[in-house]
């Protein structure tokens, strides 16, 4: 087992892995958290995520033959 250490800010319930450890993004990780209760940090802006998308397809013409050629 390997150990790496870095500091980051939690945003909502997300912790960003720094780019130097990008290969860890798809790995199973054991996470140990340390924090300082006395540190006064400003709350970060919440990140809004798109959970649904609506498209107007009234004027869209679907050609199954053309789609199958691709």
C-alpha positions in Angstrom: 0.0 0.0 0.0 1.3 3.5 -0.9 0.7 6.7 1.0 0.4 10.2 -0.4 -0.4 13.4 1.5 -1.9 16.6 0.2 -4.1 19.4 1.5 -7.4 20.5 -0.2 -10.6 22.2 0.7 -13.9 20.3 0.9 -16.6 21.7 -1.3 -19.9 20.5 -0.1 -19.3 16.7 0.2 -16.6 16.6 -2.5 -12.8 16.5 -2.0 -10.7 17.3 -5.1 -7.7 15.2 -5.9 -4.8 17.4 -7.1 -3.6 17.0 -10.7 -0.3 15.5 -9.6 -2.3 12.5 -8.3 -4.7 12.3 -11.3 -4.0 8.6 -11.7 -5.7 8.0 -8.3 -9.1 9.3 -9.7 -10.2 5.8 -10.8 -8.6 3.8 -7.9 -10.0 2.4 -4.7 -8.7 4.7 -2.0 -8.6 4.6 1.8 -9.1 8.1 3.0 -7.9 9.4 6.4 -9.1 13.0 7.2 -7.5 15.5 9.5 -8.9 18.9 10.2 -8.3 21.9 12.5 -11.4 22.9 14.4 -9.9 26.3 15.2 -9.3 27.3 11.6 -11.8 29.9 10.3 -12.2 29.4 6.6 -14.7 31.2 4.5 -17.5 29.0 3.2 -16.9 28.2 -0.4 -19.4 28.8 -3.2 -21.6 25.7 -3.8 -21.2 24.2 -7.2 -24.4 23.7 -9.1 -24.6 20.6 -11.2 -27.0 19.7 -14.0 -29.0 16.7 -13.1 -31.5 16.9 -15.9 -31.5 18.3 -19.4 -34.5 19.2 -21.5 -34.3 19.5 -25.3 -36.9 20.8 -27.7 -37.1 18.2 -30.5 -40.3 19.3 -32.2 -38.5 20.3 -35.4 -35.9 17.6 -35.3 -36.1 15.0 -38.1 -34.6 11.6 -37.2 -33.4 9.5 -40.1 -32.7 6.0 -38.9 -30.9 5.0 -42.0 -28.5 8.0 -41.7 -27.9 7.2 -38.1 -27.1 3.5 -38.9 -24.5 4.6 -41.5 -22.5 6.2 -38.7 
